[in-house]
């Protein structure tokens, strides 16, 4: 392993096609404004570094990053790479992760619009994120203890599991398929429209017009707050622990709950069984 310590780099493609390299306590910044520092590289370890230049990790394999700050100027940091582990770091550039495979992120702070697009095999734990269009079109996702603030999150995702999470995000899970959310809080308008095979277990869901146009929707011991015009045109099996404001035109299945202020059935074809207990 070649080790580089306590250096400053600003040249374009400084470590292009490198292999078995460690950089420690280095800074990637400077007047030459060089980009693509580790493009097409393999088996790279990054410890306690500062990145202020664009596109540092493209087409890389086996990449480990720890204790590192990727600034807002470090845009599109990780693209087309696989075998990535990032820990105790700040990912603050736009589009920080895209088109990658086998990614593990732990104890990180993410501030990055359009983060995680079209990425497969993403495992994020004990982290926070601020983002718009977070994780769009990604698949094989696992989150545990993740806090998110944003808009339009998890659109078109597939095969995902979320546990112990807190999401404040409008229009989340649109067109999602094969998703389980457990022991979590989800706040935001228009949750999970057009989703298929999505299940919420022991969750608190807050916001207007949730869960419309869904297929294979399940809720197990969930609480809906400020939920009006819920479940419109959905196929649903739900057991709710608190009253809702209104339920509208549910296609099929059942909803079991303590009370609903209003149940709307505009046509006979909306045959969902509403069970008040």
N, C-alpha and C positions, 0 to 999 in steps of 0.2 A: 504494500500500500504506500503510495507516494503521499506525503503530508506537506501541506502548505499552511503556514501560520502567520498571523499578524501582518498580512499584506493588504495592499489596496490595488484593486484591478478595475480598469475602465475600458480595456481594449475589446473590440468586437470578437466574438468566438474565442475568448481567452483560453478555454479548456476544451475546444471542439474535438469530438471523438476521443475524449479521455477515457481511461479505464483504470479502476482501482485507485481512486484519488480521494483523499480527505482534505477538506479546507476547514480551518479552525480559526475563529476570531479574526476573520477577514472582512473587508468592506468592498462591495462592488458598486462603485460610484466614481464620478470624475468627469472631466471636461470632454473627454473623447466620446462619452455617452454610448459606449459599446453595448451591443445587445447579444443575446444567444450565447451566454457564457459557457454553458455545459450542454450544448446541443449535440445529439447523437452520441451520448456518453453512457457508460455502464459501470455499475458498482461504485456509486458516488456517495460519500458521507459529508454532511455539512453540519458543523457545530458552531453555535454562537456567532453567526455571521449577520451582516447587514446588507440588504439588497435594495438598490435604488435604480436599477437598470432593467430594461424590458426583456421578456421572453427567455429567462435563464435556463429553464429545464424543458426542452422539447425533444421528443423522440429518445427519451432516456429509459434505461432499464435498471432496476434495483437501486433505488434512491432513498437515502435516509437523511432527514432534516430534523435538527433539534435545536431549541433555544435560539431561533432565528427570526429576524424581522424582515418581512417583504413589504416594502412601503407602498403607498398609493401610486407611486411612479413605476413600480415593478408590475406592470400589467401583463396579463396572459402568462402567468409564471410557469404553470405546468400543463403542457398540452402533449397529447399523443405519447404518453409515457406509461409504464407499467411496473408494478412491484414497488409501490411508494409507501413510505411510512413517515409521518410528520408528527412531532410531539413538541409541546411547550413552546409554540411559535405563534407569530402574528402574521396572518395572511391578509394583507390590506390592499392589494391591487385588484382592479377590475378583471373579471373573467379569469380568476386565479387557477381554476382547474377545469379542464375540458378534454373530452375524447380520451380519457385515461382508463386503465384497468388495474384492479387489485390495489386499492388505496385504503390505508389506515391512518386516521387522524385522531389524536388524543390530546386533551388539555390545550386546545388552541383557541385563538380569537380570530374569527373570520369577519372581515368587512369587505365584501366583494360582490358587486352586482354581477348577475349572470354566472354564478359560481356552479361548477359541477355538471355542466351540460354534457349529455351523451356519454356519461361515464359508467362503467360496469364494475360491480364489486366494491362498494364504498362502505366503510365501517367507521363511523364517527362516534366518539365517546367523550363525555365530560368537557364539552366545548360550547362556545357561543357563536352566533352568526347574525350579521345584518346583511340583507341581500334582497334583490328583486330578481324574480325568475330563478329562484334557487333550485338547483338539481333538476332542471327540466330535461325530460327524455332520458333520464338515467334508469338503471335497473340493478337488481341484486344489491339492495341497500339495507344497512342495519345502523340504527341510531340508538344510543342509550345516554340519557341525561344530557340532552342538547337543548339549548335555549335559542330560539330564532325570532327575529323581528324583521318583517319585510312584507312584500306583496308578491302574489302570483307564484307561490312556491309549490314545488313537487308536481308540476303539470306534466302529464303524459308519462309518469314514472311507472315501472313495473317491478313486481316481486320485491316488496319492501316491508320492513318491520321497524316500528318505532316504540320505544319503551321509556317511561319516566322523563318525558320531554315536555317542554312548554313552548308552544308556538303562538305568536301573535302575527298573523299573516292573512291578508285578504285573498280570496279566490284560491285557496290551497287545494291541492289534490284534484284539480280538474282533469278528467279523462284518465285518472290513475287506474291501474289494474293490479289485482293481487296484493293488496296492502292490508296490514294489521297495525293498529295503533292501540297501545295498552298503557293504562295508568298515566295518562297524559292530560294536559290542558291545551285545548285548541281554541283560540280566539280569532274571529274574523268573519267577514260577511261572505255569504254564498259558498259555503264549504262543500267541496267534493262534488260539484255538479258533473254529471256524465261519467262518474266513476263506475267501475265494474269490480265485483268481488272485493269490496272493502269492508273491513270489520273494525269496530271500535269497542274496546273492553275497558270498563271502569274508567271512563274518560269524562271530563267536563268540557262541554262544547258551548261556546258563547258566540252569539251573533245571529243576524237576521237571515232568513231564507236558507237554512242549511239543507244539504243532502237531497237535492232535486235531480231528477232524470237519472237516477242510479239503477243499476242492475246488480243483484246479488248483494245488497246492502244488509249488514247486520250490526246491531248495537246491543251490547250486553252490559247491563247495570250502568248505564250512562246517564248523565244529567245534562239537559239542554236548557240554557239560559238565554233570555231575549229571543227565543226561537218563534218566529211567526212565519206563516205560509210554508211550514216545514214539509219535506218529503214529497213535494209536488212531482207527479209523474214517475215515481220511483217504485221499485219492487223491493220490499223491506221486511225484515224480521227484527223487531226492536223491543227491548225491555228497558224502560226508562224509570228513573228513580225520583223524578220531579215533574210537576206540571209544565205544560208548554202553552204558549199564547194561541197558536193555531196550527192545524194540520190541514193540508189542502190536496185534494184530488190524487190520493195515493193509489197506484194501480193494483197492487196485490200484496199478500202477506198479512202480517199482523203488527200492531203496535200496542204494547201493554204499558200503561202509565197511570199515575195517580189522578190526573185531571187534564183537561184541555179546555181553554176558554171558548174556542170555536173549532168545529169540525166542518170542513167545506167539502161537499160532493156536488160538483156541477152536473155530472152525468152518472147514470147507473153503472157504467162500466168501471168506475173507480170502486173496487170491491174490497179493498184492504179492511181487515177486521180491526176495529178500534176497541180495545178492552180497557175499561176504566176500573181500577181497583183501589 
